[in-house]
Amino acid sequence: MIPAFPPLPLGLTPLDAVLLVPAGAMVLLAIVPGYRMGAAINVLACGLTFLASVGLLGAERVRSDFFLIDDFNIYLVLLTTFVAFSTSVFSASYIDHELDSGKLTPQFVRFYHALYQAMLGAMNLALVANNLGLLWVGVEVATLSTVMMVGIYRTPEALEAAWKYFILGSVGIALAFFGTILIYLSAQDVLGQGISAMAWDQVQNSAGKLDPKLLSLAFVFLLVGYGTKVGIAPFHAWLPDAHAEGPTPISAVLSGLLLNVALYALLRFKMILAGNTATLNVGLVMMGLGLVSLVFAALMLYRRRDIKRLFAYSSIEHMGIMTFAFGLGGPLANFAGLLHMTMHALTKSAIFFAVGHIAQIKGTQRLADIRGLSVSNPGLAVGFALSVIAIAGLPPFGVFMSEFMLVSSSFTRQPWLAVILVFGLLLAFGALVIHLQRVLFGDPSPSVARSKASYIPLFVHLAIVLAAGLWLPEPVVRWFRAVAAQLG
């Protein structure tokens, strides 16, 4: 049975609301004809879902065969719903500009809002699922929702990017499905056939009794399958195109949220294998892929010509950092990985908010055509510069704190790998600084329009990232420590 949570209106528990509000809003938004009403409902639904996730903080940490509530997924549900809410606020005015400019039609905007709620509900489902099959379903639905939003402009480039995302994502999710079946086949010998052999916590508790060879084989498929969704190299090919051709709010939630959800799924399976000492060294594999992603993406940053592709490769870089951190493991590295998850989600979404403004004002995403922003749009230039400085890892922002902790832990435990880590970080830092000074300075390129999108989400995210770099409240530190210990 699902536990009793603090009551909400209509008799819903916070868990009910986190799942049902997006589902109900999706149905409603599919039939609401007016853009402004649809945008308002989208913001309201995201806000209610965020408030419901806050309600989970006071909920008892208990389980059922289908849902699991623990510190790890509550933390990510809270982060996901907050970023989804702030992005919906940005999206409301951003999409209004796209509608006025003729890039979108009212029918496609209605479609967009319904899919936005479908994506949010699916990500929440994946995060709170205790059933491994339900986790897979949540990730798959979230992927299909974003695929359709990536191609919503219906240009040849957007449709190509959507198909590329669909094909590679489908291959990845099929491999993840096969890996999930192998986990079930291994678990049923110990737990018996049925739901219990699909319950993540029961499988983890019985991991030491499971066939290590079958577990190792399963993780290979899961790593490739969910790793495709994470965007780590060499499974990243869909990500730059999806970012470049889809609406900017979707780039924000792709980088800030969906990649995290896929990494969360991978970590749940890593925790199962950690309970069986005879399985392959999962941590070593993750560290290797993380460093490959970091260095590869850092090199690719130098030759980008599209501003959204630039930060798509930055996302690959930072997912590599997180993968390395969780592969290294231990209290400090896991803490750093969790903090980096949070800071990257907030900072990268803020960057895409700024990029959305820039693209609408300048009428282009080409970096060569974006110059002199500090002269033409000084307020936007400040927000963009602070966002890039934050994601580059400079103090006093929170990304610096997570990277500093990870480097410290790496030099203590794996000094040679720490050298590669630092090299990749410095390489990426140099590329971002070069692009930043080109965008900010020089003769300003002409502006073709005035952006209608709100600046509030951009600066709210930056304020949180700055505050986290200066001081983390003790309850947050205790929370992250508890989750880091849970990760092993």
C-alpha positions in Angstrom: 0.0 0.0 0.0 1.1 3.6 -0.6 1.8 5.3 2.7 -0.3 8.2 4.1 1.2 11.5 3.2 0.1 15.0 4.4 -3.3 15.6 2.8 -3.8 18.0 -0.1 -7.0 19.4 -1.6 -9.3 16.8 -3.2 -7.8 14.1 -0.9 -4.6 13.8 -2.9 -1.3 13.0 -1.2 1.8 14.8 -2.4 2.9 11.6 -4.3 -0.5 11.5 -6.0 -0.2 15.1 -7.0 3.3 14.8 -8.3 2.0 12.1 -10.7 -1.6 13.1 -11.4 -1.3 16.9 -11.8 0.9 16.7 -14.9 -1.3 13.9 -16.3 -4.5 15.9 -15.8 -2.9 19.1 -17.1 -1.7 17.2 -20.2 -5.3 16.2 -21.1 -6.6 19.7 -20.4 -3.9 21.4 -22.4 -4.6 19.1 -25.4 -8.1 20.6 -25.7 -7.6 24.2 -24.6 -7.6 26.4 -27.8 -6.1 29.7 -26.6 -2.4 30.2 -26.3 -2.5 32.5 -23.3 -4.8 30.2 -21.4 -2.7 27.2 -22.3 0.5 29.0 -21.1 -1.2 30.0 -17.8 -2.4 26.4 -17.2 1.1 25.1 -18.0 2.7 27.4 -15.5 0.0 26.7 -12.9 0.3 22.9 -13.3 4.1 23.1 -12.9 3.8 25.3 -9.9 1.3 22.9 -8.2 3.6 19.9 -9.0 6.5 21.8 -7.4 4.5 22.5 -4.3 3.5 18.8 -4.1 7.2 17.8 -4.3 7.9 20.1 -1.4 5.2 18.2 0.4 7.2 15.0 -0.1 9.9 16.4 2.2 7.6 15.7 5.2 6.5 12.3 3.9 7.5 9.1 5.6 10.3 7.3 3.8 8.4 4.0 3.0 7.9 1.8 0.0 5.4 -0.2 -2.1 5.9 -2.7 -4.9 5.6 0.1 -7.4 6.7 3.3 -5.7 9.7 4.2 -3.6 10.1 7.3 -1.5 13.6 7.9 -0.2 16.1 10.8 0.2 17.6 10.2 -3.2 14.5 10.5 -5.3 12.8 13.2 -3.2 15.9 15.4 -3.8 15.7 14.8 -7.6 11.9 15.2 -7.7 12.2 18.5 -5.9 15.0 19.7 -8.3 13.1 18.5 -11.4 9.8 20.1 -10.5 11.5 23.4 -9.6 13.4 23.7 -12.9 10.3 22.6 -14.8 8.3 25.3 -13.1 10.9 28.1 -13.7 11.3 26.9 -17.3 7.5 27.1 -17.8 7.5 30.7 -16.7 10.3 31.4 -19.2 8.5 29.4 -21.9 5.2 31.3 -21.6 6.7 34.5 -23.0 9.3 32.8 -25.1 6.8 30.8 -27.1 4.6 33.9 -27.4 7.4 35.5 -29.4 7.7 32.3 -31.6 4.0 32.5 -32.2 4.1 36.2 -33.2 7.1 35.6 -35.5 5.3 32.7 -37.3 7.7 30.0 -36.3 4.9 28.2 -34.5 1.2 27.9 -35.1 -1.5 27.8 -32.4 -2.1 24.1 -33.0 1.6 23.3 -32.5 1.7 25.5 -29.3 -1.2 23.5 -27.8 0.6 20.3 -28.8 3.8 21.7 -27.1 2.1 22.5 -23.8 0.5 19.1 -23.6 3.8 17.4 -24.3 5.6 19.5 -21.7 3.3 18.1 -19.0 3.7 14.6 -20.4 7.4 15.0 -20.1 7.3 16.3 -16.5 4.9 13.6 -15.4 7.0 10.8 -17.0 10.2 12.1 -15.4 8.5 12.2 -12.0 7.2 8.6 -12.6 10.7 7.4 -13.4 12.1 9.0 -10.3 9.6 7.6 -7.8 9.3 4.2 -9.4 10.4 1.2 -7.3 9.5 -1.2 -10.1 12.3 -1.5 -12.7 9.8 -1.8 -15.5 7.9 1.3 -14.4 11.3 3.2 -14.3 11.9 2.1 -17.9 8.4 3.3 -18.9 8.9 6.7 -17.4 12.2 7.3 -19.2 10.7 6.1 -22.5 7.6 8.3 -22.3 9.8 11.3 -21.3 12.0 10.6 -24.3 9.1 10.3 -26.8 7.7 13.5 -25.5 10.9 15.4 -26.0 11.4 13.9 -29.4 8.1 15.4 -30.6 8.9 18.7 -29.1 12.4 18.8 -30.7 10.7 18.5 -34.1 7.9 21.0 -33.4 9.3 23.7 -35.7 8.8 21.3 -38.7 11.9 22.6 -40.5 14.0 20.0 -42.3 16.8 20.5 -39.7 14.3 20.1 -36.8 12.7 17.0 -38.3 16.2 15.5 -39.0 17.2 16.2 -35.4 14.0 14.6 -34.0 14.4 11.5 -36.1 18.0 11.2 -35.1 17.0 11.5 -31.4 14.2 9.0 -31.9 16.3 6.4 -33.6 19.3 6.6 -31.3 17.0 7.0 -28.2 14.9 3.9 -29.3 18.0 1.8 -29.7 19.2 2.9 -26.3 16.0 2.3 -24.6 15.7 -1.1 -26.2 19.1 -2.1 -24.9 18.0 -0.8 -21.4 14.9 -2.9 -21.7 16.9 -6.0 -22.4 19.2 -5.2 -19.5 16.1 -4.8 -17.2 14.9 -8.3 -18.4 18.3 -9.8 -17.5 18.1 -8.2 -14.0 14.6 -9.8 -13.6 15.8 -13.2 -14.8 18.6 -13.1 -12.3 16.3 -11.9 -9.4 13.5 -14.4 -10.0 15.8 -17.3 -9.0 16.0 -15.7 -5.5 12.8 -13.7 -5.1 10.5 -15.8 -7.2 8.5 -14.8 -10.3 6.3 -11.7 -10.1 6.4 -8.2 -8.9 8.9 -8.7 -6.1 11.6 -9.6 -8.6 11.1 -6.3 -10.3 11.2 -4.2 -7.1 14.4 -2.3 -7.0 14.9 -2.3 -3.2 14.3 -6.1 -2.9 16.6 -6.8 -5.8 19.3 -4.6 -4.1 18.8 -6.3 -0.8 19.3 -9.7 -2.5 22.1 -8.7 -4.8 24.7 -10.8 -3.0 22.7 -13.9 -3.9 22.2 -13.1 -7.6 24.3 -14.5 -10.5 27.2 -12.1 -10.9 27.8 -13.0 -14.5 24.2 -12.2 -15.4 24.3 -9.0 -13.4 27.4 -7.9 -15.2 26.0 -8.6 -18.6 22.8 -6.8 -17.7 24.7 -3.7 -16.6 26.6 -3.6 -19.9 23.2 -3.3 -21.7 21.9 -0.8 -19.1 25.0 1.3 -19.4 24.8 1.6 -23.1 21.0 2.1 -23.0 20.6 4.6 -20.3 24.1 6.1 -21.1 22.6 7.1 -24.5 20.0 9.1 -22.6 22.7 10.6 -20.2 24.5 11.8 -23.3 28.0 10.5 -22.4 30.4 9.8 -25.2 30.4 7.8 -27.4 26.5 7.6 -27.1 25.9 11.3 -27.4 25.3 11.9 -31.1 21.6 12.9 -30.8 22.2 15.6 -28.1 23.8 18.5 -30.1 21.2 18.3 -32.8 18.3 18.1 -30.4 19.5 21.1 -28.5 20.2 23.2 -31.6 16.9 22.6 -33.4 14.3 22.3 -30.7 12.7 25.2 -28.8 15.1 26.7 -26.2 12.9 25.8 -23.2 13.2 22.2 -24.2 17.0 22.6 -24.4 16.8 23.8 -20.8 14.9 20.8 -19.5 16.8 18.3 -21.6 20.2 19.5 -20.2 18.9 20.3 -16.7 16.5 17.5 -16.1 16.2 14.6 -18.5 19.9 13.8 -18.5 19.7 13.7 -14.7 16.8 11.3 -14.7 18.7 8.9 -17.0 21.8 9.1 -14.8 19.6 8.4 -11.8 18.3 5.2 -13.4 21.9 4.1 -14.1 22.9 4.8 -10.5 20.0 2.7 -9.2 21.4 -0.3 -11.1 24.9 0.5 -10.1 23.8 0.2 -6.4 22.5 -3.3 -7.2 25.8 -4.4 -8.6 27.6 -2.8 -5.7 25.9 -5.4 -3.5 27.7 -8.3 -5.3 31.5 -8.2 -5.1 31.8 -10.8 -7.9 30.4 -8.5 -10.6 32.4 -6.3 -12.9 34.0 -3.1 -11.6 31.2 -0.7 -12.5 33.0 2.3 -10.9 36.1 1.8 -13.1 33.9 1.7 -16.3 32.0 4.8 -15.3 35.2 6.7 -14.5 36.6 5.8 -17.9 33.5 6.9 -19.8 33.2 10.0 -17.7 36.7 11.1 -18.5 36.3 10.3 -22.2 33.1 12.4 -22.3 34.8 15.3 -20.4 37.9 15.5 -22.6 36.0 14.9 -25.9 33.4 17.5 -25.2 36.0 20.0 -24.0 37.8 19.7 -27.3 34.6 20.0 -29.3 33.7 23.2 -27.6 36.4 25.1 -29.5 35.0 24.6 -33.0 31.3 25.2 -32.4 29.5 27.7 -34.7 26.0 27.5 -33.1 25.5 28.9 -29.6 23.0 26.1 -28.6 25.3 23.4 -29.9 28.1 25.0 -27.9 26.2 24.4 -24.6 25.0 21.0 -25.7 28.6 19.9 -25.7 29.0 21.6 -22.4 26.2 19.3 -21.1 28.1 16.3 -22.4 31.2 17.6 -20.5 29.3 18.0 -17.2 27.5 14.7 -17.5 30.9 13.2 -17.9 32.0 14.9 -14.7 29.0 13.5 -12.8 29.6 10.0 -14.3 33.2 10.1 -13.2 32.2 11.3 -9.7 29.7 8.5 -9.1 32.1 6.0 -10.6 34.8 7.1 -8.2 32.4 6.8 -5.3 33.0 7.3 -1.6 31.4 10.0 0.7 33.2 13.0 -0.8 33.0 12.1 -4.5 29.3 11.1 -4.2 28.6 14.3 -2.4 30.4 16.2 -5.1 28.4 14.4 -7.8 25.0 15.2 -6.1 26.0 18.8 -5.7 27.1 19.0 -9.3 23.8 17.4 -10.5 22.0 20.3 -8.7 24.3 23.1 -9.8 24.5 21.9 -13.4 20.7 21.7 -13.7 20.2 25.2 -12.3 23.1 26.8 -14.2 22.6 25.1 -17.6 18.9 25.9 -17.6 19.9 29.5 -16.8 22.3 29.5 -19.7 19.6 28.4 -22.1 17.2 31.0 -20.8 19.9 33.6 -21.7 20.6 31.9 -25.0 16.8 32.0 -25.8 16.8 35.8 -25.2 19.9 36.2 -27.4 18.6 34.1 -30.3 15.3 36.1 -30.4 17.0 39.5 -30.1 19.6 38.8 -32.7 17.5 36.6 -34.9 20.2 33.9 -35.1 22.0 31.1 -33.2 25.2 31.6 -35.2 28.1 32.6 -32.9 29.7 34.6 -35.7 26.6 36.8 -35.9 26.4 37.5 -32.1 28.7 40.3 -31.1 28.8 43.2 -28.8 26.1 42.0 -26.4 27.5 44.2 -23.6 26.8 47.3 -25.7 23.5 46.4 -27.3 21.9 44.5 -24.3 23.9 45.1 -21.1 21.4 43.5 -18.7 21.3 40.3 -20.8 25.1 40.4 -21.2 25.4 40.4 -17.4 23.1 37.4 -17.0 24.8 35.5 -19.8 28.3 36.2 -18.6 27.5 35.2 -15.0 25.9 31.9 -16.3 28.9 31.1 -18.4 31.3 32.0 -15.6 29.3 29.7 -13.2 29.3 26.7 -15.6 33.0 27.2 -16.3 33.6 26.5 -12.7 34.8 29.8 -11.3 34.3 30.8 -7.7 32.1 31.7 -5.9 29.5 29.8 -7.7 28.3 26.3 -6.7 29.8 24.5 -9.7 33.2 25.5 -8.4 32.5 23.9 -5.0 31.4 20.6 -6.5 34.4 20.4 -8.9 36.8 21.4 -6.1 35.5 18.6 -3.9 35.7 16.1 -6.8 39.3 17.1 -7.7 40.3 16.8 -4.0 38.8 13.4 -3.7 40.4 12.3 -7.0 43.9 13.4 -6.1 43.6 11.5 -2.8 42.4 8.2 -4.4 43.2 8.2 -8.1 46.0 10.8 -8.7 46.6 9.9 -12.4 42.9 10.1 -13.2 42.8 13.4 -11.4 45.3 14.8 -13.8 43.1 13.9 -16.7 40.1 15.4 -14.9 41.9 18.7 -14.3 43.2 18.8 -17.9 39.6 18.4 -19.2 38.2 21.0 -16.9 40.9 23.6 -17.9 40.4 22.7 -21.6 36.7 23.4 -21.4 37.2 26.5 -19.3 39.5 28.0 -22.0 36.9 27.3 -24.8 34.1 28.9 -22.8 36.1 32.0 -22.0 37.0 32.5 -25.7 33.4 32.2 -26.8 32.2 34.5 -24.0 34.5 37.4 -24.8 33.6 37.1 -28.5 29.9 37.3 -27.7 30.2 40.2 -25.2 32.7 42.5 -26.9 33.3 44.0 -30.3 31.1 46.0 -32.6 27.5 45.0 -31.7 25.7 42.9 -34.3 22.2 44.2 -35.3 19.2 43.3 -33.3 16.1 42.2 -35.2 13.5 42.0 -32.4 12.9 42.6 -28.7 12.7 39.4 -26.6 9.4 39.0 -24.7 10.7 36.3 -22.4 11.0 36.9 -18.7 14.4 37.5 -17.1 13.2 36.4 -13.7 14.0 32.7 -14.1 17.5 33.4 -15.3 18.5 35.5 -12.3 16.6 33.4 -9.8 18.7 30.4 -10.9 21.9 32.4 -10.8 21.1 33.6 -7.3 20.6 30.0 -6.0 23.8 28.8 -7.6 25.7 31.8 -6.1 24.2 31.2 -2.7 25.1 27.5 -2.8 28.7 28.4 -3.7 29.0 30.7 -0.6 27.0 28.6 1.9 25.1 25.4 2.0 22.5 25.1 4.8 23.2 22.4 7.3 19.9 20.5 6.5 21.0 20.3 2.8 24.5 19.1 3.8 23.0 16.4 6.0 20.6 15.4 3.2 23.4 15.1 0.6 25.5 13.1 3.1 22.7 10.7 3.6 22.2 10.2 -0.1 26.0 9.9 -0.7 26.1 7.1 1.9 23.1 5.5 0.3 25.0 5.5 -3.1 27.9 3.6 -1.5 
